[in-house]
Amino acid sequence: MSAQESWKEAYRELVGTLVRMGYPEEFGKAVAKNLGSEKTMRRMTAYLHNAGPRSAEEIADEMLAIMSDRERWIRKKEAERANAKYNELLARGLGSDGEEESGEEEPREEDF
């Protein structure tokens, strides 16, 4: 199954679950659209099955919490990538006076 097909399946499952719970299809589509990713839609579907929220407000609150978690995870991964690049810069240095770096450098004795 392709990523797009998997996303569509998660979308249909979430919307269908909300419709079966008695909410309008438009509400389900809005929740799915706001969540955006397959993983967050599947997480919301699991919440609906396990927690059995009693109101649209509870569902919206959980949607916002899931979205917040996703944004926090994205920021964490971006910071990790930036930190890895910075550590690489520290390890390799900026190069010596006027010389361009050729990419791979041989380790120097003072690096150990």
LUMMILO-236201 format. One record per residue: residue in three letters; x, y, z of N, C-alpha, C in turn. Coordinates in steps of 0.02 Angstrom, whole numbers, plus 32768, in hexadecimal, padded with zeros to 4 digits. Layout:
BEGIN
ALAXYZXYZXYZ
...
END
This chain:
BEGIN
MET802A7FC58000800080008000802D803E8000
SER801D806D7FD5804580AA7FD1803580D8800C
ALA80608109801680568139804C801581608043
GLN8006817180057FC981977FF77F8B816C8006
GLU7F8D812D7FF37F55810080017F4C80F6804B
SER7F8380F0806F7F8180E780B77F64812480D9
TRP7F77816080C17F5C819F80DB7F1081A180D0
LYS7EFA819080947EB3819180847E8C816080B0
GLU7EA9812780BD7E8980F580E87E828111812F
ALA7EB6813081497EB3814E818C7E7E8185818F
TYR7E7A81AD815A7E4981E281547E0281C58156
ARG7DF58193812C7DB3817481297DA08154816B
GLU7DD08134818A7DC4811281CA7DB181458200
LEU7DD5817D82037DC681B082357D8181CF8229
VAL7D7481E481EC7D34820281DC7CFB81D081E9
GLY7D05819281D47CD2815F81DF7CC581528228
THR7CF9815282507CF0814782987CC7817F82B7
LEU7CD681BC82A47CB081F582BF7C6781F382A8
VAL7C5C81E0826A7C1781DC82507BF181A58277
ARG7C11816C82827BF1813682A87BE2814A82F0
MET7C09817A830A7BFD8192834E7BC581C68350
GLY7BAC81D883157B73820683127B84824E8300
TYR7BC3825B82EE7BD7829F82DB7BCF82A88290
PRO7BC582E7827A7BBE82F482327BFF82E3820D
GLU7BF782CE81CF7C3182BE81A67C5F82FB819F
GLU7C438336819B7C6B837481957C99837D81D1
PHE7C80836A820D7CA9836E82497CE4833F8243
GLY7CD78302822C7D0D82D182237D4082E881F1
LYS7D29830481BA7D58831E81877D82835781A3
ALA7D62838381CB7D8883BB81E87DBD83A28219
VAL7DAC837082417DDD835482707E1783348249
ALA7E06830C82167E3A82EC81EE7E66831F81CB
LYS7E48835281AF7E6E8385818B7E9E83A981BB
ASN7E8783B981F77EB183DC82277EEB83B0823F
LEU7EDD837082477F128343825D7F4683398226
GLY7F30833081E97F5C833081AF7F8382F181A1
SER7FA782D681D07FD2829C81C17FAF825B81D2
GLU7FC6822781B17FA981E481BD7FB181D08206
LYS7FEB81DB82217FF881C682667FCA81E98297
THR7FC0822B828E7F94824E82BD7F4B823A82B4
MET7F37822B82767EF28214826C7EE881CF828D
ARG7F1981A482877F13816282A67F13816882F3
ARG7F3A8197830C7F3B81A283547EF781BA836C
MET7ED881E883477E96820183587E6281C98355
THR7E66819F83237E378167831C7E3E81398358
ALA7E7A812B836D7E85810083A87E68812183E6
TYR7E71816283EC7E54818784257E0881808425
LEU7DEA818883EB7DA0818383E77D88813E83FC
HIS7DAC810A83E87D9880C683F97DA480B78444
ASN7DDB80CF845F7DEE80BE84A37DCF80EB84D8
ALA7DCC812C84CC7DB4815A84FF7D69816684FB
GLY7D4C815F84C17D05816A84BA7CEF81AF84D0
PRO7D0A81E484B27CF8822784C77CAD823384C1
ARG7C93825E84ED7C4A826984F07C3382A884CD
SER7C6382D084B47C4D830E84937C7F8321845C
ALA7C67834B84307C92836583FA7CCB838E8418
GLU7CBE83AF84517CF283D784717D2C83AC8488
GLU7D1C837184A57D51834384BA7D7A832C847E
ILE7D59831F84477D7B8309840A7DA8834183F0
ALA7D8D837E83F07DB583B783D97DF183C38406
ASP7DE783BC84487E1F83C484777E5683918469
GLU7E428353845D7E73831E844E7E96832C840C
MET7E70834483DB7E8D8355839A7EC4838A83A3
LEU7EB583BE83CB7EE683F283D87F2383D883FD
ALA7F1883AA842C7F50838D84517F7D83638422
ILE7F5E833D83F67F84831583C67FAB83438397
MET7F8B837883807FAE83A783547FE983C88377
SER7FE083D983B7801583F783DE805083C683E6
ASP8040838783F58074835483FB809B834E83BA
ARG8078834E838280988348834180C783838334
GLU80B083BF834280DA83FB8338811783F88365
ARG810E83E283A3814783DC83D1817983A983B7
TRP81608371839B818C833E838081B383598344
ILE8191837F831881B1839C82DE81E883CC82F4
ARG81D983F78324820D8426833D82488401835B
LYS823A83CA837F827083A3839D829D83868366
LYS827F8369833282A7834C82FC82CF838182D7
GLU82B283BC82CD82D783F382AD8312840882D8
ALA8308840C8319833F841E8347837583E88347
GLU836183A9834583938373834283BD83778303
ARG839D838682CA83C2838C828B83F283C8828E
ALA83DA83FF82A98405843A82AE843F842C82DD
ASN843384098314846783F98343849B83CA8324
ALA8484839A82FC84B2836D82DA84DF839382AA
LYS84C283C2828584EA83EC8257851D8416827E
TYR8507843282B68534845B82DF856D843082FB
ASN855C83F48313859083C8832D85C183B482F6
GLU85A783A982B985D383998281860283D48272
LEU85E684108275860F844C826A86458451829F
LEU8634844482DE866684478313869C84128309
ALA868683D782F486B683A082EB86E583AC82B0
ARG86CA83C8827986F283D2823D87158415823C
GLY86FA8445825D87158488825C86FF84AD821E
LEU871484EB82188701851581DF8735851381A7
GLY876A84EF81AF879F84EF817C87D8851D8192
SER8810851A8170884885458183884A85828157
ASP887585B18167887985F28146887685EF80FB
GLY883D860380DF883586098097882E85C98071
GLU883685908090882F8551806C87E6853C806C
GLU87D085248033878C850A802F878C84C28048
GLU875584B18068874F846B807D873B84408042
SER87578406803F874883D98007871383A5801A
GLY86F383AE805386C0837D806886DD8351809D
GLU86FF831A8089871D82ED80B98763830580CB
GLU87728307810B87B58319812387D482DE8146
GLU881482DA8142883882A88169883A82C081B1
PRO8831829481E2883582A88228887A82C38238
ARG887C82F7825F88BC8313827488CD82FC82B9
GLU890D82FD82CA892282E5830B8902830D8343
GLU88FA834F833B88DD8377836F8891836A8379
ASP88738345834A882C83338351882282FB8383
PHE885782D98397885082A083C4886482B0840A
END
